[in-house]
Amino acid sequence: MIFANPAGAPELACDECGCRWFDRMAGACYECGAEVPKSEIQAFEAALATYYEKTGNRP
Ligand SMILES: [Zn+2]
């Protein structure tokens, strides 16, 4: 799932356990091992791009 942190930046969290620790290499949750769907990662990156565009605050 995708949610916004208090700063307004999108965060990607596990659908299964709600934790925010992902193994980006494996595309799976550290906590419960649930796989993160590619569509979810793409949606997250799109949300992140929108956020950076809005704030002009790229990492
Ligand atoms: Zn999990």
N, CA, C, O and the ligand as a Tripos MOL2 file, in Angstrom:
@<TRIPOS>MOLECULE
protein
  237   235    60     0     0
PROTEIN
NO_CHARGES

@<TRIPOS>ATOM
      1 N           0.8360   -1.1950    0.0000 N.3       1 MET1
      2 CA          0.0000    0.0000    0.0000 C.3       1 MET1
      3 C           0.8750    1.2520    0.0000 C.2       1 MET1
      4 O           2.0290    1.2220    0.4280 O.2       1 MET1
      5 N           0.3120    2.3320   -0.4800 N.am      2 ILE2
      6 CA          1.0500    3.5890   -0.5140 C.3       2 ILE2
      7 C           0.3490    4.5870    0.4050 C.2       2 ILE2
      8 O          -0.8700    4.7460    0.3410 O.2       2 ILE2
      9 N           1.1030    5.2400    1.2360 N.am      3 PHE3
     10 CA          0.5140    6.2860    2.0650 C.3       3 PHE3
     11 C           1.4930    7.4460    2.1370 C.2       3 PHE3
     12 O           2.6550    7.3160    1.7520 O.2       3 PHE3
     13 N           1.0130    8.5850    2.6340 N.am      4 ALA4
     14 CA          1.8740    9.7660    2.7340 C.3       4 ALA4
     15 C           2.3590    9.9160    4.1740 C.2       4 ALA4
     16 O           1.5720    9.7940    5.1130 O.2       4 ALA4
     17 N           3.6440   10.1790    4.3450 N.am      5 ASN5
     18 CA          4.1710   10.4150    5.6940 C.3       5 ASN5
     19 C           3.8350   11.8460    6.1150 C.2       5 ASN5
     20 O           3.3280   12.6240    5.3080 O.2       5 ASN5
     21 N           4.1150   12.1990    7.3750 N.am      6 PRO6
     22 CA          3.7300   13.5420    7.8590 C.3       6 PRO6
     23 C           4.3080   14.6800    7.0170 C.2       6 PRO6
     24 O           3.7430   15.7730    6.9870 O.2       6 PRO6
     25 N           5.4100   14.4390    6.3450 N.am      7 ALA7
     26 CA          6.0020   15.4640    5.4910 C.3       7 ALA7
     27 C           5.3020   15.5470    4.1440 C.2       7 ALA7
     28 O           5.5830   16.4440    3.3490 O.2       7 ALA7
     29 N           4.3850   14.6100    3.8850 N.am      8 GLY8
     30 CA          3.6530   14.6110    2.6310 C.3       8 GLY8
     31 C           4.2740   13.7550    1.5540 C.2       8 GLY8
     32 O           3.7410   13.6580    0.4490 O.2       8 GLY8
     33 N           5.3990   13.1310    1.8670 N.am      9 ALA9
     34 CA          6.0620   12.2790    0.8890 C.3       9 ALA9
     35 C           5.4270   10.8900    0.8950 C.2       9 ALA9
     36 O           5.0810   10.3620    1.9520 O.2       9 ALA9
     37 N           5.2780   10.3110   -0.2810 N.am     10 PRO10
     38 CA          4.6870    8.9730   -0.3290 C.3      10 PRO10
     39 C           5.6370    7.9230    0.2670 C.2      10 PRO10
     40 O           6.8580    8.0170    0.1360 O.2      10 PRO10
     41 N           5.0480    6.9400    0.9110 N.am     11 GLU11
     42 CA          5.8150    5.8260    1.4700 C.3      11 GLU11
     43 C           5.1620    4.5380    1.0000 C.2      11 GLU11
     44 O           3.9410    4.4340    0.8840 O.2      11 GLU11
     45 N           6.0030    3.5790    0.7390 N.am     12 LEU12
     46 CA          5.5120    2.2790    0.3190 C.3      12 LEU12
     47 C           5.5170    1.3420    1.5240 C.2      12 LEU12
     48 O           6.5380    1.1920    2.1950 O.2      12 LEU12
     49 N           4.3880    0.7200    1.7930 N.am     13 ALA13
     50 CA          4.3080   -0.2020    2.9230 C.3      13 ALA13
     51 C           3.7380   -1.5340    2.4590 C.2      13 ALA13
     52 O           3.0130   -1.6170    1.4680 O.2      13 ALA13
     53 N           4.0880   -2.5590    3.1990 N.am     14 CYS14
     54 CA          3.6620   -3.9180    2.8750 C.3      14 CYS14
     55 C           2.1470   -4.0550    3.0130 C.2      14 CYS14
     56 O           1.5570   -3.5960    3.9920 O.2      14 CYS14
     57 N           1.5160   -4.7030    2.0060 N.am     15 ASP15
     58 CA          0.0740   -4.9360    2.0700 C.3      15 ASP15
     59 C          -0.2730   -5.9130    3.1910 C.2      15 ASP15
     60 O          -1.3460   -5.8330    3.7900 O.2      15 ASP15
     61 N           0.6400   -6.8260    3.4610 N.am     16 GLU16
     62 CA          0.3420   -7.9040    4.4090 C.3      16 GLU16
     63 C           0.4980   -7.4580    5.8650 C.2      16 GLU16
     64 O          -0.4070   -7.6390    6.6790 O.2      16 GLU16
     65 N           1.6610   -6.8710    6.1820 N.am     17 CYS17
     66 CA          1.9260   -6.5690    7.5910 C.3      17 CYS17
     67 C           2.0290   -5.0670    7.8610 C.2      17 CYS17
     68 O           2.1120   -4.6470    9.0150 O.2      17 CYS17
     69 N           2.0240   -4.2610    6.7990 N.am     18 GLY18
     70 CA          2.0280   -2.8200    6.9840 C.3      18 GLY18
     71 C           3.3870   -2.2210    7.2970 C.2      18 GLY18
     72 O           3.4940   -1.0150    7.5180 O.2      18 GLY18
     73 N           4.4230   -3.0430    7.3200 N.am     19 CYS19
     74 CA          5.7490   -2.5090    7.6120 C.3      19 CYS19
     75 C           6.3240   -1.8160    6.3780 C.2      19 CYS19
     76 O           5.8250   -1.9980    5.2680 O.2      19 CYS19
     77 N           7.3450   -1.0430    6.5710 N.am     20 ARG20
     78 CA          7.8930   -0.2450    5.4790 C.3      20 ARG20
     79 C           9.2790   -0.7070    5.0810 C.2      20 ARG20
     80 O          10.0130    0.0410    4.4360 O.2      20 ARG20
     81 N           9.6490   -1.9010    5.4430 N.am     21 TRP21
     82 CA         10.9750   -2.4020    5.1180 C.3      21 TRP21
     83 C          10.9000   -3.3530    3.9530 C.2      21 TRP21
     84 O          10.3760   -4.4620    4.0590 O.2      21 TRP21
     85 N          11.4300   -2.9020    2.8480 N.am     22 PHE22
     86 CA         11.4310   -3.7460    1.6740 C.3      22 PHE22
     87 C          12.8390   -4.0450    1.2180 C.2      22 PHE22
     88 O          13.7380   -3.2050    1.2670 O.2      22 PHE22
     89 N          12.9900   -5.2700    0.7750 N.am     23 ASP23
     90 CA         14.2100   -5.6420    0.0860 C.3      23 ASP23
     91 C          13.9890   -5.2920   -1.3770 C.2      23 ASP23
     92 O          13.3340   -6.0250   -2.1190 O.2      23 ASP23
     93 N          14.5500   -4.1530   -1.7770 N.am     24 ARG24
     94 CA         14.2930   -3.6780   -3.1330 C.3      24 ARG24
     95 C          14.9000   -4.5920   -4.1920 C.2      24 ARG24
     96 O          14.3990   -4.6600   -5.3140 O.2      24 ARG24
     97 N          15.9690   -5.2910   -3.8420 N.am     25 MET25
     98 CA         16.5710   -6.2040   -4.7970 C.3      25 MET25
     99 C          15.6400   -7.3890   -5.0560 C.2      25 MET25
    100 O          15.4610   -7.8120   -6.1980 O.2      25 MET25
    101 N          15.0530   -7.9170   -3.9840 N.am     26 ALA26
    102 CA         14.1860   -9.0920   -4.1100 C.3      26 ALA26
    103 C          12.7360   -8.6930   -4.3680 C.2      26 ALA26
    104 O          11.9270   -9.5230   -4.7830 O.2      26 ALA26
    105 N          12.3990   -7.4060   -4.1200 N.am     27 GLY27
    106 CA         11.0230   -6.9560   -4.2840 C.3      27 GLY27
    107 C          10.0910   -7.6100   -3.2930 C.2      27 GLY27
    108 O           8.9370   -7.8970   -3.6130 O.2      27 GLY27
    109 N          10.5870   -7.8490   -2.0820 N.am     28 ALA28
    110 CA          9.7610   -8.5090   -1.0710 C.3      28 ALA28
    111 C           9.9260   -7.8120    0.2740 C.2      28 ALA28
    112 O          10.9110   -7.1170    0.5240 O.2      28 ALA28
    113 N           8.9310   -8.0210    1.1300 N.am     29 CYS29
    114 CA          8.9370   -7.4400    2.4650 C.3      29 CYS29
    115 C           9.9680   -8.1490    3.3510 C.2      29 CYS29
    116 O          10.0640   -9.3760    3.3370 O.2      29 CYS29
    117 N          10.7260   -7.3820    4.1100 N.am     30 TYR30
    118 CA         11.6920   -7.9790    5.0310 C.3      30 TYR30
    119 C          10.9910   -8.7260    6.1530 C.2      30 TYR30
    120 O          11.4310   -9.7820    6.6070 O.2      30 TYR30
    121 N           9.8870   -8.1370    6.5810 N.am     31 GLU31
    122 CA          9.2090   -8.6090    7.7830 C.3      31 GLU31
    123 C           8.4840   -9.9310    7.5510 C.2      31 GLU31
    124 O           8.6940  -10.8960    8.2860 O.2      31 GLU31
    125 N           7.6390   -9.9750    6.5390 N.am     32 CYS32
    126 CA          6.8060  -11.1700    6.3480 C.3      32 CYS32
    127 C           7.1180  -11.8910    5.0350 C.2      32 CYS32
    128 O           6.5990  -12.9790    4.7860 O.2      32 CYS32
    129 N           7.9660  -11.2850    4.1950 N.am     33 GLY33
    130 CA          8.3540  -11.9720    2.9650 C.3      33 GLY33
    131 C           7.3550  -11.8280    1.8400 C.2      33 GLY33
    132 O           7.5410  -12.4060    0.7690 O.2      33 GLY33
    133 N           6.2950  -11.0640    2.0650 N.am     34 ALA34
    134 CA          5.2950  -10.8870    1.0130 C.3      34 ALA34
    135 C           5.9180  -10.1890   -0.1860 C.2      34 ALA34
    136 O           6.7190   -9.2670   -0.0350 O.2      34 ALA34
    137 N           5.5500  -10.6300   -1.3540 N.am     35 GLU35
    138 CA          6.0810  -10.0410   -2.5640 C.3      35 GLU35
    139 C           5.4100   -8.7030   -2.8300 C.2      35 GLU35
    140 O           4.2060   -8.5570   -2.6210 O.2      35 GLU35
    141 N           6.1850   -7.7240   -3.2910 N.am     36 VAL36
    142 CA          5.6230   -6.4250   -3.6350 C.3      36 VAL36
    143 C           5.3590   -6.4280   -5.1320 C.2      36 VAL36
    144 O           6.2940   -6.5580   -5.9210 O.2      36 VAL36
    145 N           4.1010   -6.2860   -5.5360 N.am     37 PRO37
    146 CA          3.7900   -6.3230   -6.9660 C.3      37 PRO37
    147 C           4.4890   -5.1950   -7.7190 C.2      37 PRO37
    148 O           4.6450   -4.0840   -7.2110 O.2      37 PRO37
    149 N           4.9020   -5.5110   -8.9360 N.am     38 LYS38
    150 CA          5.5810   -4.5090   -9.7700 C.3      38 LYS38
    151 C           4.7040   -3.2850   -9.9650 C.2      38 LYS38
    152 O           5.1930   -2.1550   -9.9790 O.2      38 LYS38
    153 N           3.3930   -3.5160  -10.1170 N.am     39 SER39
    154 CA          2.4710   -2.4020  -10.3340 C.3      39 SER39
    155 C           2.4840   -1.4560   -9.1350 C.2      39 SER39
    156 O           2.3530   -0.2400   -9.2770 O.2      39 SER39
    157 N           2.6480   -2.0510   -7.9480 N.am     40 GLU40
    158 CA          2.6770   -1.2580   -6.7180 C.3      40 GLU40
    159 C           3.9400   -0.3960   -6.6830 C.2      40 GLU40
    160 O           3.8930    0.7740   -6.3050 O.2      40 GLU40
    161 N           5.0550   -0.9810   -7.0760 N.am     41 ILE41
    162 CA          6.3220   -0.2500   -7.0930 C.3      41 ILE41
    163 C           6.2580    0.8830   -8.1200 C.2      41 ILE41
    164 O           6.7470    1.9860   -7.8760 O.2      41 ILE41
    165 N           5.6500    0.5920   -9.2660 N.am     42 GLN42
    166 CA          5.5210    1.6240  -10.2970 C.3      42 GLN42
    167 C           4.6350    2.7620   -9.8160 C.2      42 GLN42
    168 O           4.9310    3.9350  -10.0420 O.2      42 GLN42
    169 N           3.5370    2.3980   -9.1450 N.am     43 ALA43
    170 CA          2.6250    3.4180   -8.6240 C.3      43 ALA43
    171 C           3.3430    4.2690   -7.5790 C.2      43 ALA43
    172 O           3.1340    5.4800   -7.4990 O.2      43 ALA43
    173 N           4.1850    3.6250   -6.7870 N.am     44 PHE44
    174 CA          4.9270    4.3400   -5.7600 C.3      44 PHE44
    175 C           5.9240    5.3100   -6.3900 C.2      44 PHE44
    176 O           6.0480    6.4580   -5.9640 O.2      44 PHE44
    177 N           6.6320    4.8260   -7.4110 N.am     45 GLU45
    178 CA          7.6150    5.6960   -8.0520 C.3      45 GLU45
    179 C           6.9420    6.8740   -8.7350 C.2      45 GLU45
    180 O           7.4860    7.9780   -8.7670 O.2      45 GLU45
    181 N           5.7500    6.6340   -9.2830 N.am     46 ALA46
    182 CA          4.9920    7.7220   -9.9080 C.3      46 ALA46
    183 C           4.5720    8.7470   -8.8480 C.2      46 ALA46
    184 O           4.6560    9.9550   -9.0690 O.2      46 ALA46
    185 N           4.1190    8.2420   -7.6970 N.am     47 ALA47
    186 CA          3.7010    9.1370   -6.6140 C.3      47 ALA47
    187 C           4.8900    9.9480   -6.1100 C.2      47 ALA47
    188 O           4.7680   11.1290   -5.7840 O.2      47 ALA47
    189 N           6.0390    9.2850   -6.0550 N.am     48 LEU48
    190 CA          7.2540    9.9490   -5.6000 C.3      48 LEU48
    191 C           7.6730   11.0460   -6.5860 C.2      48 LEU48
    192 O           8.0660   12.1420   -6.1860 O.2      48 LEU48
    193 N           7.5830   10.7330   -7.8600 N.am     49 ALA49
    194 CA          7.9360   11.7110   -8.8910 C.3      49 ALA49
    195 C           7.0220   12.9290   -8.8090 C.2      49 ALA49
    196 O           7.4730   14.0670   -8.9360 O.2      49 ALA49
    197 N           5.7380   12.6780   -8.5950 N.am     50 THR50
    198 CA          4.7680   13.7650   -8.4540 C.3      50 THR50
    199 C           5.1150   14.6290   -7.2470 C.2      50 THR50
    200 O           5.0470   15.8570   -7.2980 O.2      50 THR50
    201 N           5.4860   13.9620   -6.1730 N.am     51 TYR51
    202 CA          5.8320   14.6770   -4.9490 C.3      51 TYR51
    203 C           7.0540   15.5680   -5.1610 C.2      51 TYR51
    204 O           7.0640   16.7300   -4.7540 O.2      51 TYR51
    205 N           8.0710   15.0180   -5.7970 N.am     52 TYR52
    206 CA          9.2960   15.7880   -6.0330 C.3      52 TYR52
    207 C           9.0280   16.9730   -6.9490 C.2      52 TYR52
    208 O           9.5950   18.0540   -6.7880 O.2      52 TYR52
    209 N           8.1330   16.7340   -7.9280 N.am     53 GLU53
    210 CA          7.7890   17.8070   -8.8470 C.3      53 GLU53
    211 C           7.1110   18.9460   -8.0860 C.2      53 GLU53
    212 O           7.3640   20.1230   -8.3420 O.2      53 GLU53
    213 N           6.2500   18.5720   -7.1520 N.am     54 LYS54
    214 CA          5.4760   19.5240   -6.3820 C.3      54 LYS54
    215 C           6.3980   20.3330   -5.4490 C.2      54 LYS54
    216 O           6.2600   21.5500   -5.3220 O.2      54 LYS54
    217 N           7.3270   19.6370   -4.8100 N.am     55 THR55
    218 CA          8.1580   20.2850   -3.8040 C.3      55 THR55
    219 C           9.4540   20.8350   -4.3940 C.2      55 THR55
    220 O          10.1070   21.6870   -3.7930 O.2      55 THR55
    221 N           9.8200   20.3360   -5.5830 N.am     56 GLY56
    222 CA         11.1060   20.7090   -6.1700 C.3      56 GLY56
    223 C          12.2700   20.2510   -5.3040 C.2      56 GLY56
    224 O          13.3550   20.8310   -5.3400 O.2      56 GLY56
    225 N          12.0310   19.2230   -4.5430 N.am     57 ASN57
    226 CA         12.9670   18.7700   -3.5190 C.3      57 ASN57
    227 C          13.4170   17.3430   -3.8180 C.2      57 ASN57
    228 O          12.9900   16.3930   -3.1620 O.2      57 ASN57
    229 N          14.2650   17.2130   -4.7970 N.am     58 ARG58
    230 CA         14.7300   15.8770   -5.1670 C.3      58 ARG58
    231 C          15.8410   15.4140   -4.2310 C.2      58 ARG58
    232 O          16.6020   16.2250   -3.7030 O.2      58 ARG58
    233 N          15.9200   14.1320   -4.0390 N.am     59 PRO59
    234 CA         16.9570   13.6140   -3.1280 C.3      59 PRO59
    235 C          18.3550   13.7780   -3.7110 C.2      59 PRO59
    236 O          19.3370   13.3950   -3.0760 O.2      59 PRO59
    237 ZN          5.2240   -7.5030    5.2560 Zn       60 ZN60
@<TRIPOS>BOND
     1     1     2 1
     2     2     3 1
     3     3     4 2
     4     3     5 am
     5     5     6 1
     6     6     7 1
     7     7     8 2
     8     7     9 am
     9     9    10 1
    10    10    11 1
    11    11    12 2
    12    11    13 am
    13    13    14 1
    14    14    15 1
    15    15    16 2
    16    15    17 am
    17    17    18 1
    18    18    19 1
    19    19    20 2
    20    19    21 am
    21    21    22 1
    22    22    23 1
    23    23    24 2
    24    23    25 am
    25    25    26 1
    26    26    27 1
    27    27    28 2
    28    27    29 am
    29    29    30 1
    30    30    31 1
    31    31    32 2
    32    31    33 am
    33    33    34 1
    34    34    35 1
    35    35    36 2
    36    35    37 am
    37    37    38 1
    38    38    39 1
    39    39    40 2
    40    39    41 am
    41    41    42 1
    42    42    43 1
    43    43    44 2
    44    43    45 am
    45    45    46 1
    46    46    47 1
    47    47    48 2
    48    47    49 am
    49    49    50 1
    50    50    51 1
    51    51    52 2
    52    51    53 am
    53    53    54 1
    54    54    55 1
    55    55    56 2
    56    55    57 am
    57    57    58 1
    58    58    59 1
    59    59    60 2
    60    59    61 am
    61    61    62 1
    62    62    63 1
    63    63    64 2
    64    63    65 am
    65    65    66 1
    66    66    67 1
    67    67    68 2
    68    67    69 am
    69    69    70 1
    70    70    71 1
    71    71    72 2
    72    71    73 am
    73    73    74 1
    74    74    75 1
    75    75    76 2
    76    75    77 am
    77    77    78 1
    78    78    79 1
    79    79    80 2
    80    79    81 am
    81    81    82 1
    82    82    83 1
    83    83    84 2
    84    83    85 am
    85    85    86 1
    86    86    87 1
    87    87    88 2
    88    87    89 am
    89    89    90 1
    90    90    91 1
    91    91    92 2
    92    91    93 am
    93    93    94 1
    94    94    95 1
    95    95    96 2
    96    95    97 am
    97    97    98 1
    98    98    99 1
    99    99   100 2
   100    99   101 am
   101   101   102 1
   102   102   103 1
   103   103   104 2
   104   103   105 am
   105   105   106 1
   106   106   107 1
   107   107   108 2
   108   107   109 am
   109   109   110 1
   110   110   111 1
   111   111   112 2
   112   111   113 am
   113   113   114 1
   114   114   115 1
   115   115   116 2
   116   115   117 am
   117   117   118 1
   118   118   119 1
   119   119   120 2
   120   119   121 am
   121   121   122 1
   122   122   123 1
   123   123   124 2
   124   123   125 am
   125   125   126 1
   126   126   127 1
   127   127   128 2
   128   127   129 am
   129   129   130 1
   130   130   131 1
   131   131   132 2
   132   131   133 am
   133   133   134 1
   134   134   135 1
   135   135   136 2
   136   135   137 am
   137   137   138 1
   138   138   139 1
   139   139   140 2
   140   139   141 am
   141   141   142 1
   142   142   143 1
   143   143   144 2
   144   143   145 am
   145   145   146 1
   146   146   147 1
   147   147   148 2
   148   147   149 am
   149   149   150 1
   150   150   151 1
   151   151   152 2
   152   151   153 am
   153   153   154 1
   154   154   155 1
   155   155   156 2
   156   155   157 am
   157   157   158 1
   158   158   159 1
   159   159   160 2
   160   159   161 am
   161   161   162 1
   162   162   163 1
   163   163   164 2
   164   163   165 am
   165   165   166 1
   166   166   167 1
   167   167   168 2
   168   167   169 am
   169   169   170 1
   170   170   171 1
   171   171   172 2
   172   171   173 am
   173   173   174 1
   174   174   175 1
   175   175   176 2
   176   175   177 am
   177   177   178 1
   178   178   179 1
   179   179   180 2
   180   179   181 am
   181   181   182 1
   182   182   183 1
   183   183   184 2
   184   183   185 am
   185   185   186 1
   186   186   187 1
   187   187   188 2
   188   187   189 am
   189   189   190 1
   190   190   191 1
   191   191   192 2
   192   191   193 am
   193   193   194 1
   194   194   195 1
   195   195   196 2
   196   195   197 am
   197   197   198 1
   198   198   199 1
   199   199   200 2
   200   199   201 am
   201   201   202 1
   202   202   203 1
   203   203   204 2
   204   203   205 am
   205   205   206 1
   206   206   207 1
   207   207   208 2
   208   207   209 am
   209   209   210 1
   210   210   211 1
   211   211   212 2
   212   211   213 am
   213   213   214 1
   214   214   215 1
   215   215   216 2
   216   215   217 am
   217   217   218 1
   218   218   219 1
   219   219   220 2
   220   219   221 am
   221   221   222 1
   222   222   223 1
   223   223   224 2
   224   223   225 am
   225   225   226 1
   226   226   227 1
   227   227   228 2
   228   227   229 am
   229   229   230 1
   230   230   231 1
   231   231   232 2
   232   231   233 am
   233   233   234 1
   234   234   235 1
   235   235   236 2
@<TRIPOS>SUBSTRUCTURE
     1 MET1         2 RESIDUE 1 A MET
     2 ILE2         6 RESIDUE 1 A ILE
     3 PHE3        10 RESIDUE 1 A PHE
     4 ALA4        14 RESIDUE 1 A ALA
     5 ASN5        18 RESIDUE 1 A ASN
     6 PRO6        22 RESIDUE 1 A PRO
     7 ALA7        26 RESIDUE 1 A ALA
     8 GLY8        30 RESIDUE 1 A GLY
     9 ALA9        34 RESIDUE 1 A ALA
    10 PRO10       38 RESIDUE 1 A PRO
    11 GLU11       42 RESIDUE 1 A GLU
    12 LEU12       46 RESIDUE 1 A LEU
    13 ALA13       50 RESIDUE 1 A ALA
    14 CYS14       54 RESIDUE 1 A CYS
    15 ASP15       58 RESIDUE 1 A ASP
    16 GLU16       62 RESIDUE 1 A GLU
    17 CYS17       66 RESIDUE 1 A CYS
    18 GLY18       70 RESIDUE 1 A GLY
    19 CYS19       74 RESIDUE 1 A CYS
    20 ARG20       78 RESIDUE 1 A ARG
    21 TRP21       82 RESIDUE 1 A TRP
    22 PHE22       86 RESIDUE 1 A PHE
    23 ASP23       90 RESIDUE 1 A ASP
    24 ARG24       94 RESIDUE 1 A ARG
    25 MET25       98 RESIDUE 1 A MET
    26 ALA26      102 RESIDUE 1 A ALA
    27 GLY27      106 RESIDUE 1 A GLY
    28 ALA28      110 RESIDUE 1 A ALA
    29 CYS29      114 RESIDUE 1 A CYS
    30 TYR30      118 RESIDUE 1 A TYR
    31 GLU31      122 RESIDUE 1 A GLU
    32 CYS32      126 RESIDUE 1 A CYS
    33 GLY33      130 RESIDUE 1 A GLY
    34 ALA34      134 RESIDUE 1 A ALA
    35 GLU35      138 RESIDUE 1 A GLU
    36 VAL36      142 RESIDUE 1 A VAL
    37 PRO37      146 RESIDUE 1 A PRO
    38 LYS38      150 RESIDUE 1 A LYS
    39 SER39      154 RESIDUE 1 A SER
    40 GLU40      158 RESIDUE 1 A GLU
    41 ILE41      162 RESIDUE 1 A ILE
    42 GLN42      166 RESIDUE 1 A GLN
    43 ALA43      170 RESIDUE 1 A ALA
    44 PHE44      174 RESIDUE 1 A PHE
    45 GLU45      178 RESIDUE 1 A GLU
    46 ALA46      182 RESIDUE 1 A ALA
    47 ALA47      186 RESIDUE 1 A ALA
    48 LEU48      190 RESIDUE 1 A LEU
    49 ALA49      194 RESIDUE 1 A ALA
    50 THR50      198 RESIDUE 1 A THR
    51 TYR51      202 RESIDUE 1 A TYR
    52 TYR52      206 RESIDUE 1 A TYR
    53 GLU53      210 RESIDUE 1 A GLU
    54 LYS54      214 RESIDUE 1 A LYS
    55 THR55      218 RESIDUE 1 A THR
    56 GLY56      222 RESIDUE 1 A GLY
    57 ASN57      226 RESIDUE 1 A ASN
    58 ARG58      230 RESIDUE 1 A ARG
    59 PRO59      234 RESIDUE 1 A PRO
    60 ZN60       237 GROUP 0 **** ****
